[in-house]
Amino acid sequence: MIPSDQAARDRILTDLDTTILVEAAAGTGKTTSLAGRLVALIRTGRCPVEGLAAVTFTRKAAAELRARFAVLLATAARTAAGAERDRLHAAEARSERCFIGTVHAFCARLLRE
C-alpha cells in the first residue's frame, strides 16, 4: 500500500536544492527520510560528507539517525556504480567527519572551533 504522503516522502529524497521542514508524528519515517536525504546529497555530489550537519533535539534521536545513515550509506555504496559509487565509498570511509548530534553539541562544537 502506498502511503497518502508518498509525494512528500519522494520530495524529501529528490528536491535537494530546497530547504524542507518535516513535521510528523513519531514512527512515521522522519529519521529514515532524513538519512536517505543525507545519502542523496552525497550520491549526487551536492555535498561532501564533511559538509553535512544534521541537528536533533535528543541524544537518542542523534544515535538513531547516525545508525540509519551508516546503514543506508553502506547499502548505497554497494549498489551504486561509477562516480556515485566512488563518492559513496569515500563518504563511508570518512563518515565520522559529518556532524549528527544535538543542538547543544552542535553549538558547543561551533564555540570550540
Sequence and secondary structure as in RCSB ss.txt:
>XXXX:A:sequence
MIPSDQAARDRILTDLDTTILVEAAAGTGKTTSLAGRLVALIRTGRCPVEGLAAVTFTRKAAAELRARFAVLLAT
AARTAAGAERDRLHAAEARSERCFIGTVHAFCARLLRE
>XXXX:A:secstr
   TTHHHHHHHHH TTS       TTSSHHHHHHHHHHHHHHTTSS GGG EEEESSHHHHHHHHHHHHHHHHH
HHHH  HHHHHHHHHHHHTGGGSEEEEHHHHHHHHHH 
